[in-house]
Amino acid sequence: MKVKAKLNSYAWSVQTIDILKAELDQVIDRRLDVPLEPGGWWHQFVCPEHHTELVFDPLEADGSTFRCPHGCEWGGEPYRGAWLVFKHQAMARYALQSAAVYAGTGEKGYADLGKRLIVRYAEQFPLYPVHPDAQPWMLKGRAFHQALTEAIWATTLLRGYLLLRDEDVWFDEADIRKIDRFLHMLESSMTEYHHILSRERGNPENNYTAWLIAALFCIYAVQGDTKKLKRLVEQEGGLRHHLTIAVKPDQLEFEGSIYYHVFVLRAYLIAAEMGSRVGEELFSLRGEQGQCMQGMLSVLVRLSDPDGFLPALHDGPYRRVPFAREIAEIAEIGLSVYGDKSYRRLLGHAYRELNGEAGRIGMLEALLYGTGSWEGRIGMAAPGMRGSHNLKTGEIWETGDVIEVQVTREVPRPGDAMQADRDLTAHEAGGIEGGTVNHAVGESPYSVFLPHSGFALLRTNDPQGLQALIDFGPHGGSHGHFDKLNLMIHAGDQPLSPDRGTVPYGSVLKKEWYPHTACHNTVSVGGRSQNPAEGKCMRYESAPNRSYIWVRTDEAYDHGILDRHLIMAEDWLLDWFEVDLDEPAAVDWWFHYVGTGLLREGSGEVQHSGSAEPGNEDGHAYVKERSSNVWSRDGMQVDLHIANESGALAVASFATFEGTVCSRVESPGLADDPSRPMEGIRLHRLDSKARFIVVYRAGNEPISLGWTYAADGDWLQLSDGRTTRSFTMTNNGLKERVLDENLV
């Protein structure tokens, strides 16, 4: 659907174009122009004191002083070069925005602005040197340190150019010559770097490759070169090959990072958009094991919480405006192309981060790629205006001016992402090497199991209940963390113990804190981080009222095995961690949480003496011990009540074991603002075998724990005040004792 048609169909689009016009009017009034200097590396736009991203104003004509959200000011390099990255990206976005506004209004001033910015970049690009200040490991760009950043920037600029051309905006011969030279230089460098990655370095699965493909597809679409585009779909290192080797069969990008998954998927969708311009339908392209763009969207829905929040697995920001825009773009395109309304969950959350409760109103991504009268707020459906329509299964889907695509297969029904969850789990889970997977009749459609990527999300049908995400998969390459068996918990739509994300890479915390084991909710040994490791699922069971997973890694430490067992019931989560080492060593169990904790220990359960400092290696120097006690006997209960500004979040109830040191700690917090400390609990033992047992419950009422010693094994009792359940550890995993005393 054309932008102009949207203005006649959807109320949100009319308000949106007015807001976007007002933004562009400021660009025109201020006579903003493209920078004459190339950009640097955006990751260096970070405060070295607070480790937060610096503040960027796209309407600032030039920058020399750069402010931290906490008031610090910095100048010179590398901040100036990093600021220029944002400035170049903002100017390219203004070119695309100008094209979209002109497409909707026909007002010539906006076409002139978009045209001027594109031609100015075509003039300036040859004058940028191959970047002399790029770091040695980078593939060098001209307008930026990295050719990767250049590829992303170029796709935005060329999408704007194509949209202007769609609207019959005229470029004179001199302008065309400048643009042709720009395209020739860009094609040459992108082709060269694609060859280097896919052939010389043997690294075609790199996320970088996806963006080189997307940029080349944009160039071919401008040139109308179907032959080159089709060749790059099928060749080694091409689009289909990349989809096959860079995406796991369970549809998650191989690095196990939500950020890089979105990053790669966005490149794929741009490539597919360009394919549609030359008559190639690529939105339904599949890898050799069924990997596809629709599946990549659906797995995001499956991993999101009920509010649409996505976990910041491995490298990736916890919260960032450009990332929210990327999520909005891929979800809008997905909603328009595939018709799956479950994507609205992602969109609703992205738009809340970007736009408060205004939803789609004022959002460029909505104007370009969105269809339908829905206003972008979960639970809100605005009435359509004249000419509005409801698309149905099997109809043609179009995704705005930039994309005109006919989906010739049957379009999935709304909610098919959730059905895909059930189908994929049932289909994929049966063949896990070294493990067992059982699915009860009527199994829970709410839990998610990704056997190839190594993630499981346990949850119930209560939107206010707990959900638990466990990482047991591959390390994740250069963007992986030393975090095997990391546990991330949500209470309703509130993060309780999330992955903290990662700061911009220019911060020292990128390497010194955030990837390390002590930063995660798992176990470290010997005061050192885990090895780059892969785990495995030993057992997974899913039923409507109960899910169980047993995951293991024997690679995290050279002479030890770590096992984690999780049972998700309707009202609580049991977390049972076993450590088995060849020799005694310091074993630390970590639990970091969002909010404020109150630890309630009975006087008979602790000795108010003893401490075990975390040490200084592998991030431990950033952990500050606030208090420490030694548990005096087995089988007692210690409760940690966690609350935030909204009230009680959850209670974590610990089963005590004699000699365990329980420390309250603080450490750098979520990656959007590390200067706000995050509280945590560290349980420490010096032994060759260690056991840690915790039960989590949403709200303020703890589960009651008991411990029974018996000839056939030791039993943990859990009571919620209505029923009591008992569990023991066996060679086949965690088992429950029922009333007839048999194990099930």
C-alpha positions in Angstrom: 0.0 0.0 0.0 1.3 3.4 -1.0 1.9 6.1 1.7 -0.7 8.3 0.1 -3.3 5.5 0.3 -2.5 5.0 4.0 -3.5 8.6 4.5 -6.9 7.9 3.1 -7.3 4.7 5.2 -5.7 5.0 8.6 -6.2 7.7 11.2 -2.8 7.2 12.7 -1.0 7.9 9.4 -2.5 11.4 9.1 -1.1 12.5 12.5 2.1 10.7 11.7 2.9 12.5 8.6 2.2 15.9 10.3 4.7 15.0 13.0 7.3 13.8 10.5 6.8 17.0 8.4 7.4 19.2 11.5 10.7 17.3 12.1 11.8 17.9 8.6 10.8 21.5 8.7 13.4 22.0 11.4 16.1 20.3 9.2 15.1 22.7 6.4 15.0 25.8 8.7 18.4 25.0 10.1 19.9 24.3 6.7 21.5 21.1 7.9 24.0 19.5 5.5 25.9 16.3 5.3 29.2 16.3 7.3 32.4 16.8 5.4 34.3 14.5 7.8 33.9 10.7 7.8 32.5 9.0 10.9 34.4 6.8 13.4 33.0 3.9 15.4 29.8 4.5 17.2 30.6 2.3 20.1 33.1 4.9 21.3 30.2 7.4 22.0 30.2 6.3 25.6 31.0 8.0 28.9 34.2 6.5 30.4 33.1 7.3 33.9 29.4 6.1 33.9 29.7 3.8 30.9 26.4 5.1 29.5 25.9 6.1 25.9 26.3 9.8 25.3 23.4 12.1 24.3 22.9 12.7 20.6 20.7 15.4 19.1 20.1 14.8 15.4 19.2 18.4 14.8 22.6 19.7 16.2 24.5 21.1 13.2 27.9 20.3 14.6 29.2 18.7 17.7 32.3 19.4 19.8 31.2 18.8 23.4 29.3 15.6 24.1 27.2 15.1 27.2 26.6 12.1 29.4 23.1 11.6 30.9 24.7 12.2 34.3 26.1 15.6 33.3 29.7 14.7 32.3 31.1 16.5 29.2 33.7 15.1 26.9 35.4 16.5 23.8 37.8 15.5 21.0 38.5 12.0 19.8 37.2 9.4 19.9 33.9 11.1 20.8 33.8 13.4 17.8 34.3 10.5 15.4 31.6 8.5 17.1 29.2 11.5 17.1 29.8 11.8 13.3 28.6 8.2 12.9 25.3 9.1 14.5 25.1 12.3 12.4 25.7 10.5 9.1 23.0 8.0 10.0 20.6 10.7 11.0 21.1 12.5 7.7 20.5 9.3 5.8 17.3 8.8 7.8 16.2 12.3 7.0 16.6 11.5 3.3 14.4 8.5 3.7 11.9 10.4 5.9 11.7 13.2 3.3 10.9 10.7 0.6 8.2 9.1 2.7 6.6 12.5 3.5 6.7 13.6 -0.2 5.1 10.3 -1.2 2.3 11.1 1.1 1.8 14.8 0.5 3.3 15.6 -2.9 4.8 18.7 -1.3 7.9 19.5 -3.4 10.0 20.9 -0.6 10.4 17.5 1.0 11.4 15.9 -2.3 14.0 18.7 -2.7 15.3 18.0 0.8 15.6 14.2 0.2 17.2 14.8 -3.2 19.7 17.3 -1.9 20.9 15.0 0.9 21.3 12.0 -1.5 23.2 14.1 -4.1 25.4 15.7 -1.5 26.4 12.3 -0.2 27.1 11.1 -3.7 29.4 14.1 -4.2 31.1 13.7 -0.8 31.6 9.9 -0.7 34.5 9.8 -3.1 36.2 12.5 -1.0 36.2 10.4 2.1 39.5 8.5 2.4 39.5 4.7 3.1 39.4 5.3 6.8 43.0 5.7 8.2 41.9 5.6 11.8 40.0 2.3 11.6 41.1 -0.4 14.0 43.2 -3.2 12.5 40.6 -5.9 12.8 38.0 -3.8 10.9 37.1 -4.0 7.2 37.6 -0.4 6.5 34.9 2.0 5.2 35.1 5.5 3.7 32.3 7.3 5.5 32.9 5.3 8.7 35.6 3.2 10.3 33.8 0.0 9.4 32.5 -1.0 6.1 29.7 -2.7 8.1 28.4 0.7 9.3 28.8 2.0 5.7 26.6 -0.9 4.4 23.8 -0.1 6.9 24.0 3.6 6.2 23.9 3.0 2.4 20.7 0.9 2.6 18.9 3.8 4.3 20.1 6.3 1.8 19.3 4.1 -1.2 15.8 3.2 0.1 15.2 6.9 0.1 16.5 7.3 -3.4 14.3 4.4 -4.7 11.2 5.9 -3.0 11.8 9.3 -4.6 12.3 7.6 -7.9 9.0 5.7 -7.4 7.4 9.1 -7.1 8.9 10.4 -10.4 11.2 12.8 -8.7 13.6 14.0 -11.4 17.4 13.9 -11.1 19.3 15.7 -13.8 22.2 14.2 -15.7 24.9 15.7 -13.5 23.1 14.3 -10.4 22.8 10.9 -12.0 26.5 10.8 -12.9 27.4 11.6 -9.2 25.0 8.9 -8.0 26.4 6.4 -10.5 29.9 7.0 -9.3 28.9 6.6 -5.7 27.1 3.3 -6.6 30.1 2.1 -8.5 32.5 2.8 -5.6 30.1 1.3 -3.0 29.5 -1.8 -5.1 33.2 -2.3 -5.6 34.0 -2.1 -1.8 31.0 -4.2 -0.7 31.8 -6.9 -3.3 35.5 -7.0 -2.2 34.6 -7.3 1.4 32.0 -9.9 0.7 34.7 -12.0 -1.0 37.2 -11.4 1.8 34.7 -12.6 4.5 33.1 -15.5 2.6 36.2 -16.8 0.7 39.6 -15.5 2.1 38.6 -15.6 5.8 36.2 -18.5 5.5 33.7 -16.6 7.7 30.6 -16.3 5.5 28.3 -16.8 8.5 29.4 -13.5 10.0 26.5 -11.0 10.7 28.6 -8.6 8.7 28.0 -10.7 5.5 24.2 -10.2 5.8 24.7 -6.4 5.6 27.1 -6.6 2.7 24.4 -8.6 0.9 21.7 -6.1 1.8 23.8 -3.2 0.6 24.6 -4.9 -2.7 20.9 -5.8 -3.2 20.0 -2.1 -2.8 22.6 -1.2 -5.4 21.3 -3.9 -7.8 17.7 -2.7 -7.3 18.7 0.9 -8.1 20.6 -0.4 -11.2 17.7 -2.8 -12.1 20.3 -5.6 -12.3 18.2 -8.8 -11.7 21.0 -11.0 -12.9 23.5 -9.9 -10.2 20.9 -10.0 -7.5 19.8 -13.6 -8.4 23.4 -14.7 -8.5 24.0 -13.3 -5.0 20.9 -15.2 -3.7 22.4 -18.6 -4.7 26.2 -18.3 -4.6 28.5 -19.3 -1.8 28.1 -16.7 0.9 24.9 -15.5 -0.7 21.6 -14.9 0.9 20.3 -18.5 0.9 23.7 -19.9 2.0 23.9 -17.2 4.8 20.4 -18.1 6.0 21.5 -21.8 6.1 24.7 -21.3 8.1 24.0 -18.2 10.2 20.6 -19.2 11.5 20.0 -22.4 13.6 17.2 -24.8 12.5 15.2 -23.5 15.5 15.3 -20.1 13.8 17.7 -18.2 16.1 20.8 -16.5 14.8 23.9 -18.6 15.6 25.5 -16.1 18.1 22.6 -16.6 20.5 22.1 -12.8 20.7 18.7 -11.2 20.3 20.4 -8.0 19.2 22.4 -9.7 16.4 19.4 -11.8 15.5 17.3 -8.6 14.9 20.4 -7.1 13.2 20.7 -10.0 10.7 16.9 -10.3 10.2 16.6 -6.6 9.3 19.3 -7.1 6.6 17.5 -10.1 5.2 14.2 -8.2 5.0 15.8 -5.3 3.2 17.4 -7.8 0.8 13.9 -9.3 0.2 12.4 -5.9 -0.3 15.0 -5.2 -3.0 14.3 -8.6 -4.6 10.6 -7.7 -4.9 11.7 -4.5 -6.9 13.3 -6.6 -9.6 10.6 -9.3 -9.6 12.2 -11.8 -7.2 10.0 -13.0 -4.3 12.5 -13.6 -1.4 10.3 -13.2 1.7 9.6 -16.9 1.6 13.2 -17.9 1.0 14.3 -20.9 3.1 17.6 -22.3 4.2 18.5 -25.9 3.9 17.0 -26.8 7.3 13.9 -24.7 7.0 15.4 -21.4 8.3 13.3 -18.5 7.1 12.6 -14.9 7.8 9.1 -15.6 9.1 10.5 -18.2 11.5 13.1 -15.6 12.7 10.3 -13.2 13.5 8.2 -15.9 15.2 11.0 -17.0 17.5 11.3 -13.4 18.8 7.6 -13.5 19.7 8.1 -16.8 21.5 11.0 -15.5 23.5 9.4 -12.2 24.5 7.5 -11.7 27.7 3.8 -10.9 27.8 4.6 -7.2 27.4 6.8 -7.8 24.3 10.1 -7.3 26.2 13.0 -9.2 24.6 15.9 -10.6 26.7 19.3 -9.1 26.1 21.1 -12.4 25.5 24.9 -12.4 25.0 26.1 -9.1 23.4 23.4 -6.6 22.9 22.0 -3.5 24.5 19.4 -3.7 27.3 17.5 -0.7 26.1 18.4 1.7 23.2 16.4 3.9 20.8 18.1 2.7 17.5 17.5 -0.9 18.6 13.8 -0.2 19.3 13.5 1.3 15.8 15.0 -1.8 14.3 12.5 -4.0 16.1 9.7 -1.8 15.0 10.9 -2.0 11.4 11.1 -5.8 11.2 7.9 -6.3 13.1 6.0 -3.8 10.8 7.3 -5.5 7.7 6.6 -8.9 9.2 3.0 -7.9 10.1 2.4 -6.6 6.6 4.1 -9.5 4.7 3.1 -12.5 6.8 0.0 -11.2 8.5 0.8 -12.7 11.9 -0.8 -10.4 14.5 1.3 -11.9 17.3 4.0 -9.6 16.0 2.0 -6.7 17.5 3.4 -7.7 20.9 6.9 -6.8 19.7 5.6 -3.6 18.0 3.7 -2.5 21.1 6.8 -2.7 23.3 9.1 -1.1 20.8 6.7 1.8 20.3 6.2 2.3 24.1 10.0 2.6 24.4 10.2 5.1 21.5 6.9 6.9 21.8 5.2 6.4 25.1 1.5 5.7 24.6 1.3 7.3 21.2 1.9 4.0 19.4 2.4 4.3 15.7 1.6 8.0 15.6 4.7 9.9 14.5 6.8 6.8 13.8 8.6 6.6 10.4 8.7 2.8 10.5 4.9 2.7 10.7 4.4 5.1 7.8 6.8 3.2 5.6 6.0 -0.4 6.4 2.8 -0.5 8.5 -0.7 -1.4 7.3 -4.0 -1.7 9.1 -5.9 0.6 11.4 -4.3 -0.7 14.6 -2.6 2.3 16.3 0.3 0.5 17.7 -0.8 0.1 21.2 -1.5 -3.4 22.7 -5.3 -3.8 23.2 -6.1 -0.7 21.1 -7.6 -0.9 17.6 -8.5 2.4 16.0 -11.4 2.6 13.6 -10.4 2.8 10.0 -11.1 5.8 7.8 -12.6 5.7 4.3 -11.4 2.9 2.2 -10.1 0.9 5.1 -10.1 -2.9 4.8 -9.3 -6.1 6.6 -6.9 -8.4 4.9 -7.7 -12.1 5.1 -5.7 -15.3 4.6 -4.6 -15.8 1.1 -4.8 -12.2 0.0 -2.0 -10.1 -1.4 0.1 -8.3 1.2 2.0 -5.1 0.4 4.4 -3.4 2.8 4.3 0.2 1.8 6.0 2.3 -0.8 9.4 0.8 -0.3 8.1 -2.8 -0.7 5.6 -4.1 -3.1 5.5 -7.8 -2.8 3.0 -10.6 -3.6 3.1 -13.5 -1.2 1.9 -16.3 -3.4 1.7 -19.0 -0.7 -1.0 -19.0 1.9 -0.4 -16.2 4.4 -0.3 -17.5 8.1 -3.2 -16.7 10.3 -2.8 -14.3 13.2 -1.2 -16.1 16.1 0.7 -18.6 14.0 3.9 -17.7 15.8 2.4 -19.4 18.9 1.3 -22.4 16.9 4.8 -22.6 15.4 6.1 -22.7 19.0 4.1 -25.8 19.7 4.9 -27.4 16.4 8.6 -26.7 16.5 9.0 -27.9 20.1 7.2 -31.2 19.4 9.1 -31.7 16.1 12.6 -30.6 17.1 12.9 -31.8 20.6 12.9 -35.5 19.9 16.5 -35.9 18.7 18.6 -34.3 21.3 21.9 -36.1 21.7 22.5 -37.3 25.2 19.2 -36.1 26.4 15.5 -37.0 26.9 12.5 -35.0 25.9 9.0 -35.9 27.0 5.8 -34.1 26.0 2.6 -34.8 27.9 -0.7 -34.9 26.1 -2.0 -31.4 26.0 1.5 -30.0 26.8 1.9 -26.3 27.7 1.8 -24.0 24.7 3.5 -21.4 26.8 7.0 -22.9 27.3 9.6 -22.6 24.6 12.4 -25.0 23.8 15.1 -24.2 21.2 17.3 -27.3 21.1 19.8 -26.1 18.5 20.4 -22.6 20.0 20.3 -24.0 23.5 17.6 -21.9 25.2 14.5 -22.9 27.1 11.8 -20.6 28.4 9.6 -22.1 31.1 6.3 -20.3 31.9 2.7 -20.9 32.8 -0.5 -19.5 31.5 -0.6 -16.9 34.3 0.6 -13.6 32.8 1.4 -12.4 36.3 3.4 -15.5 37.2 7.0 -16.3 36.8 8.9 -17.1 33.6 12.4 -18.5 33.5 14.8 -18.5 30.6 17.9 -20.8 30.7 20.9 -20.6 28.5 22.6 -24.0 27.8 23.6 -23.6 24.1 26.8 -22.8 22.2 29.1 -20.1 23.4 28.0 -17.6 20.7 31.3 -16.8 19.0 32.8 -13.4 19.4 29.5 -12.1 20.8 29.1 -14.9 23.4 29.4 -14.6 27.1 30.9 -16.9 29.7 27.5 -17.6 31.0 26.5 -21.3 30.6 23.5 -22.3 32.6 22.6 -18.6 33.2 19.1 -18.2 34.6 17.0 -15.2 33.8 13.6 -14.7 35.6 10.7 -12.4 35.0 7.8 -11.8 37.4 4.8 -11.0 35.3 6.0 -8.2 33.0 8.7 -7.1 35.3 12.3 -8.3 34.9 13.5 -9.9 38.2 16.9 -11.3 37.2 17.4 -10.4 33.6 20.6 -10.6 31.5 22.0 -7.1 31.9 22.8 -6.6 28.2 26.1 -5.1 27.1 27.5 -1.6 27.1 28.9 0.1 24.0 32.1 -1.7 23.0 34.2 1.4 23.6 33.6 1.1 27.4 36.2 -0.9 29.4 33.2 -2.7 31.0 32.5 -4.4 27.7 35.5 -6.8 28.3 36.1 -6.4 32.0 32.6 -7.0 33.4 29.6 -7.8 31.2 30.8 -11.0 29.5 32.1 -12.6 32.7 30.5 -15.4 34.7 30.2 -13.3 37.8 27.9 -10.9 35.9 25.4 -13.7 35.3 23.1 -15.9 37.3 25.1 -19.1 37.2 28.1 -20.7 38.9 31.8 -19.8 38.7 34.7 -21.9 40.0 38.1 -21.0 41.4 37.3 -17.3 41.2 37.6 -17.4 37.4 35.1 -17.2 34.6 33.9 -20.2 32.7 35.6 -21.4 29.5 33.9 -20.6 26.2 31.5 -23.5 26.6 28.5 -25.3 25.2 26.0 -27.1 27.3 23.4 -29.8 26.6 19.9 -30.6 27.6 19.7 -33.9 29.5 16.0 -33.9 30.0 13.0 -31.7 29.1 9.4 -32.3 30.0 6.4 -30.1 29.3 2.9 -30.4 30.5 0.0 -27.8 31.1 0.8 -27.4 34.8 4.4 -28.3 35.0 7.7 -28.0 33.0 11.0 -29.5 33.9 14.4 -29.1 32.3 17.8 -30.5 33.3 20.8 -28.9 31.6 24.5 -29.7 31.9 27.9 -28.4 30.9 31.1 -30.3 31.3 33.1 -27.7 29.2 32.8 -24.7 31.5 35.6 -25.9 33.7 38.3 -28.5 32.7 37.7 -30.8 35.6 34.1 -30.4 36.6 30.5 -30.8 35.7 27.7 -28.3 36.3 24.1 -29.4 36.4 21.0 -27.2 36.7 17.5 -28.5 37.2 14.4 -26.3 36.9 10.8 -27.1 37.7 8.2 -24.5 36.8 4.9 -25.1 38.6 1.8 -23.0 38.5 2.8 -21.0 41.6 6.6 -21.3 41.9 10.0 -22.1 40.3 12.3 -24.7 41.8 16.0 -24.1 41.0 18.4 -26.9 42.0 22.1 -26.6 41.0 24.7 -29.3 41.4 28.4 -28.9 41.1 30.8 -31.9 40.8 34.6 -31.2 40.6 37.6 -33.5 40.6 39.3 -31.4 43.3 38.0 -29.0 46.0 37.8 -25.4 44.8 36.0 -22.2 45.5 32.5 -22.5 44.1 30.3 -19.4 43.7 26.6 -19.3 42.9 25.4 -15.9 41.7 21.9 -14.3 41.7 21.6 -10.7 40.6 18.2 -9.0 40.7 16.4 -5.8 39.8 15.0 -3.9 42.8 15.7 -3.9 46.5 16.2 -7.0 48.5 15.4 -7.8 52.2 17.2 -10.9 53.4 15.4 -12.6 56.4 17.6 -15.0 58.2 16.7 -16.7 61.5 19.2 -16.3 64.3 19.7 -20.0 64.4 20.5 -20.4 60.8 23.6 -18.1 60.5 26.8 -17.3 62.2 27.6 -13.6 61.9 31.2 -14.1 61.0 33.3 -15.2 58.1 33.7 -13.8 54.6 35.0 -14.9 51.3 36.0 -11.9 49.1 35.3 -12.6 45.4 38.8 -11.8 44.2 39.9 -9.5 41.4 40.1 -11.5 38.3 37.5 -12.0 35.5 35.2 -9.2 36.6 35.3 -10.0 40.3 36.9 -6.7 41.1 33.6 -5.0 40.2 31.7 -7.0 42.8 31.4 -5.2 46.2 30.5 -7.3 49.2 28.0 -5.5 51.5 27.5 -8.1 54.2 28.3 -11.8 54.7 27.1 -14.6 57.0 27.8 -18.3 57.3 24.9 -20.8 57.4 25.2 -22.9 60.5 23.2 -26.0 59.6 21.5 -27.8 56.8 17.8 -27.8 55.9 16.7 -24.4 57.2 15.1 -21.6 55.2 16.3 -18.1 54.3 14.0 -15.7 52.4 15.0 -12.9 50.1 12.1 -10.5 49.5 12.6 -8.4 46.4 10.6 -5.3 45.6 10.7 -2.4 43.2 9.0 1.0 43.1 5.7 -0.7 42.1 5.7 -3.0 45.1 6.6 -6.6 45.8 8.1 -8.6 42.9 9.1 -12.0 44.3 10.5 -14.0 47.1 13.6 -16.3 46.7 13.7 -18.9 49.4 17.0 -20.7 50.0 17.5 -24.1 51.5 20.5 -23.8 53.7 23.6 -26.0 53.8 26.1 -25.9 56.6 29.2 -23.9 55.9 27.8 -21.9 52.9 28.8 -18.3 53.0 25.9 -16.1 52.0 27.0 -12.6 50.9 24.9 -9.6 49.8 26.7 -8.0 46.9 26.5 -5.0 44.5 27.9 -4.7 41.0 27.5 -2.5 37.8 23.9 -2.7 36.8 21.9 -3.0 33.6 23.8 -1.9 30.5 21.6 1.1 29.8 23.1 2.7 33.0 25.8 0.6 34.7 26.3 3.4 37.3 23.1 2.3 39.0 24.3 -0.7 41.0 22.5 -4.0 40.9 22.0 -6.0 44.1 22.8 -9.6 44.3 23.4 -12.8 46.4 26.5 -14.8 46.2 26.6 -18.2 47.8 30.2 -19.5 48.4 31.5 -22.9 49.2 35.0 -24.5 49.2 34.4 -28.1 48.2 34.6 -30.6 45.3 30.8 -31.0 45.5 28.3 -28.3 46.0 24.5 -28.0 46.0 22.4 -24.8 45.8 18.6 -24.9 46.1 16.3 -21.9 45.7 12.5 -21.6 45.2 11.1 -18.4 43.6 7.6 -17.2 44.0 6.0 -14.1 42.6 4.6 -11.6 45.1 5.4 -11.3 48.8 4.5 -14.8 50.2 7.4 -17.3 50.3 7.0 -21.0 49.8 7.7 -23.0 52.9 10.7 -25.4 52.6 11.5 -28.5 54.6 14.3 -31.1 54.4 14.0 -34.8 55.2 16.8 -37.3 55.4 15.9 -40.8 54.4 17.5 -44.1 53.5 16.4 -43.8 49.9 17.7 -40.2 49.6 17.2 -36.7 50.9 13.9 -35.0 50.2 13.0 -31.3 49.7 9.4 -30.4 50.7 7.7 -27.4 49.3 4.4 -26.1 50.8 2.3 -23.3 49.5 -0.1 -23.5 52.5 -2.6 -25.8 50.6 -0.5 -28.6 49.2 3.0 -30.1 50.0 5.2 -31.6 47.3 8.5 -33.5 47.8 11.5 -33.7 45.4 14.7 -35.7 45.4 17.7 -35.9 43.1 18.3 -39.2 41.3 20.6 -40.4 38.6 17.8 -39.6 36.1 17.3 -36.1 37.3 15.0 -34.4 39.8 12.0 -36.6 40.8 8.8 -36.0 42.7 7.5 -38.3 45.5 3.7 -38.8 45.3 1.3 -39.9 48.0 1.9 -43.6 47.4 5.7 -43.0 48.1 6.6 -44.0 44.5 8.8 -41.8 42.4 7.4 -40.3 39.2 
